[in-house]
């Protein structure tokens, strides 16, 4: 009985872990397009991104270069153009973007840089 329960437990854990794997994208254009689509979806009302923007009262247009790594994590944020806002709010926005994660992976050892224009 104990062996059966143990085997079932491991089977459930392995199925759960396999279901949570992120897809791996290989084409640069697809990666950039998918990343931009995810940002647009996350900016909709009710999301954590939307709540952050509302809480910080960000207003204006931010032209941002984002670099993502193989795990879909943002590794660098560079503001090409930003509105005249408090440095504190800009720093919070940069930190928020640095903690942002995409729902896909890229080929190992590769980083992808793209530009996104945030309009609040």
N, C-alpha and C positions, 0 to 999 in steps of 0.2 A: 504494500500500500504506500509506504514512504517513497519507494523508488518511482512509482507511478506519479505521485504528486510532484516529485522533484523534476521528473522528465517533462510533465505538463507545464510546470513553472518556467523551465528553461525554454521550452518551445514558445510560450507566450512572450517571454522577454525578447527572444530573437526575432519574432514576427514584428513586435512593436519597434525595435531598433531599426529593422530593415524598412519599415514604413516611413520612418522619419528622415531618410537620407535625402539630401538636396540633389536635384539634377545637375549634371555637369554640362555646361555649355562650352563649345569650342570656337565658334565663329565670332570674331571681334564685333561685327555689326549686330549680330544677334544678342551678344552680351550687353552692348550699349543700349539697344532698343528695349530689351527686357528690363534693364536697370531703370531706365527712364519711365517705363510703364509702371513698375513697382512703386516708384516715388510718387507718381501721379495718383495711383490708387491709395497710397498711404496718406496723401494730403486731403482725402475726403473727410467730411465731418464724422466725428465719432472715433477716429483713430488716435493713437498716441502722438503721432506727428502733428495732427490738427490741434490736439489739446495743448501741445507744447507751444505752437505758434500763437494760439489764443492767450495762453498764460503769460507769455513773454511780450505780447502785444507787438509782434513784429509787423512792420508795415514797409512796403517798398519792393524794389526789385533787387535780387541778389544774383549775380552772375558768378557761378561757382564751378571750379574744376574739382572733380572727385576722382580719386584713384582707389580701385578695389583690388584685393588680392585673391588668391586661389580659393579662399574659404568664403568669399562673398562679403568680406568685411571692408569697411572704408579705412584706408591707411593714410590718406592725406586729403586735406581740404584746403583749397586756395581760392580766395575771393578775388575774382577779376574785377568785379564792380560791385559796390555795395552802397546802400543809401546812407545818409548822414544820421546814424543812430548812436546810442550810447555804446561805448566799448564793452561794457558789462553784458549787454544783450547780445552783441556780436560774438563775444567769447562763449556765452551759453549756447548760441546757435552752432558755433564751430564744434564745441564739445558734443552736442547732440548728434551732429552729423558724423563725428568720429566714432561714435558708439553704434551707428546705424549698421544693420546687417541685411544683406540681400538674401533671397530665398533660392539661390543657386550657387554652384561652385564653378570655377574656371580651371583650365589646365594647370597642373602643378608648376610652381616657379614663375608663373606669369602674373603681371599686373596690367590692369586696363584703366586708362585715364579717359574721362569724358567730361563734357561741359553740360551743366544744367542751369536753367534760369528759373529761380524761385520767384514767384510774384505773389506777394501777400497784400 
